[in-house]
Amino acid sequence: MSTYMSKEVREGLKAAQIAALKKASRLRVLVGEQYVPVLRLWKDGFAVEAENAPVMRGLVDIYDGGRHIYQCLIVASELDAGEMCYEFKRNTSAQDHAPLDFYREIEAPVGLLE
């Protein structure tokens, strides 16, 4: 049995794999006013489809569906098999409330009644 595949078959398989990753992933990155689907996310970066990816550099936001999960400072690292990979320079978890500017006692009352 031969393990040789023609160029068209390899390209078709890669296109099908990228389409499956786009369909399965809820992650997306916000660049300016445009959302781009994230194919893969790992500790030090993420990958998007190279064909439709705008030029991304600097501060971007990553969402899981409608929930903001990260604010990242990124730089493009490499083009790999139809995916554009980006590395994080800084990756900060998004918070839904402002940080406290004072120390809150663990045993402090929640409210005071008059």
C-alpha positions as CSV (number, residue, x, y, z in Angstrom):
1,M,0.0,0.0,0.0
2,S,1.3,3.4,-0.9
3,T,1.5,6.3,1.5
4,Y,1.9,8.9,-1.2
5,M,-0.9,11.6,-1.4
6,S,-1.2,14.1,-4.2
7,K,-0.9,17.8,-3.5
8,E,-4.6,18.3,-4.1
9,V,-5.5,15.6,-1.6
10,R,-3.2,17.0,1.1
11,E,-4.6,20.5,0.6
12,G,-8.1,19.2,0.8
13,L,-7.4,17.4,4.0
14,K,-5.8,20.5,5.6
15,A,-8.7,22.7,4.5
16,A,-11.1,20.1,6.1
17,Q,-9.1,20.1,9.3
18,I,-9.1,23.9,9.6
19,A,-12.9,24.0,8.9
20,A,-13.4,21.4,11.7
21,L,-11.3,23.4,14.1
22,K,-13.2,26.7,13.3
23,K,-16.6,24.9,13.8
24,A,-15.6,23.3,17.1
25,S,-14.0,26.3,18.7
26,R,-16.0,29.0,20.5
27,L,-12.9,31.1,21.0
28,R,-12.4,34.3,19.0
29,V,-10.1,37.3,19.1
30,L,-11.2,40.9,18.8
31,V,-8.9,43.0,16.6
32,G,-10.2,46.6,16.3
33,E,-13.9,45.9,15.4
34,Q,-13.4,42.5,13.8
35,Y,-13.8,39.1,15.4
36,V,-11.5,36.3,14.1
37,P,-12.1,32.7,15.1
38,V,-9.2,31.1,17.2
39,L,-8.3,27.6,16.0
40,R,-6.1,26.7,18.9
41,L,-5.1,28.2,22.2
42,W,-2.2,27.2,24.4
43,K,-0.2,28.6,27.4
44,D,2.1,30.9,25.3
45,G,-0.1,31.8,22.4
46,F,-2.9,31.0,19.9
47,A,-3.4,30.3,16.2
48,V,-5.9,31.6,13.7
49,E,-6.5,30.7,10.0
50,A,-3.8,32.4,8.0
51,E,-6.0,33.0,4.9
52,N,-8.5,35.3,6.6
53,A,-6.4,36.7,9.4
54,P,-5.9,40.5,9.5
55,V,-2.5,41.8,10.5
56,M,-2.6,41.5,14.3
57,R,0.0,43.0,16.6
58,G,-0.3,44.7,19.9
59,L,-3.3,44.6,22.3
60,V,-6.1,42.2,21.5
61,D,-9.0,40.7,23.5
62,I,-9.9,37.0,23.5
63,Y,-13.5,35.9,24.0
64,D,-15.1,32.5,24.8
65,G,-18.5,33.0,23.1
66,G,-19.6,36.3,24.6
67,R,-17.4,36.1,27.8
68,H,-14.3,38.2,27.8
69,I,-11.5,35.9,29.1
70,Y,-8.1,37.5,28.3
71,Q,-6.6,40.8,27.3
72,C,-3.3,40.1,25.6
73,L,-0.3,41.8,24.1
74,I,0.8,39.7,21.1
75,V,3.4,39.4,18.4
76,A,3.2,37.2,15.3
77,S,5.6,34.3,15.5
78,E,5.2,32.0,12.5
79,L,3.1,30.7,9.6
80,D,2.5,26.9,10.0
81,A,0.4,24.8,7.7
82,G,-2.3,27.3,7.0
83,E,-2.3,28.7,10.5
84,M,-0.9,32.0,11.7
85,C,0.6,31.5,15.2
86,Y,0.9,34.4,17.7
87,E,2.8,34.5,20.9
88,F,1.8,36.3,24.1
89,K,4.1,39.0,25.4
90,R,1.5,39.6,28.2
91,N,-1.6,37.6,28.9
92,T,-3.9,39.0,31.6
93,S,-7.2,37.4,32.7
94,A,-10.1,39.8,32.3
95,Q,-12.0,40.7,35.4
96,D,-15.7,41.5,35.6
97,H,-15.3,43.9,38.6
98,A,-12.8,46.6,39.6
99,P,-10.1,45.7,42.0
100,L,-10.4,46.9,45.6
101,D,-8.1,49.8,46.7
102,F,-8.2,48.7,50.3
103,Y,-7.8,45.5,52.4
104,R,-11.1,43.8,53.2
105,E,-11.1,41.9,56.5
106,I,-12.1,38.3,56.2
107,E,-14.5,38.5,59.2
108,A,-15.8,42.0,58.3
109,P,-19.6,42.4,58.2
110,V,-21.2,42.6,54.9
111,G,-23.3,45.7,55.9
112,L,-24.2,47.8,58.9
113,L,-27.8,48.2,60.2
114,E,-28.8,51.4,62.0
